[in-house]
Amino acid sequence: MGAFKPDEAAIASLVHEDFVQADLHEWADRVVAVAQANAPVETGRYRDSIHSEDEPDGSVLVVSDVEYAIYIEYGTRERDHPAHHTIGNALDAARD
């Protein structure tokens, strides 16, 4: 009897299956909802920019496409701009 040899191509292709994509999108929708609910709001532009994007490899990203999103997520060196971790915290909350 030979050693087990997984079919790497078959495993990699699973992410493109409809049931996996449905699960990923359901999870991403929860992350987006939590992130938008907890986003700091000055004008609403950042909150409204949080959305999910499909990637060619089958992954689903939750992102904000405003140019200052990185400063909200990770903060700056200035004391009045601390890290908010909006999307990171939403990812953690969606796991529960």
HELIX and SHEET records of a PDB file:
HELIX    1   1 GLU A    8  SER A   13  1                                   6    
HELIX    2   2 LEU A   14  HIS A   16  5                                   3    
HELIX    3   3 ASP A   18  ASN A   38  1                                  21    
HELIX    4   4 ARG A   45  SER A   49  1                                   5    
HELIX    5   5 ALA A   69  TYR A   74  1                                   6    
HELIX    6   6 THR A   86  ALA A   94  1                                   9    
SHEET    1   A 2 ILE A  50  ASP A  54  0                                        
SHEET    2   A 2 VAL A  60  SER A  64 -1                                        
END                                                                             
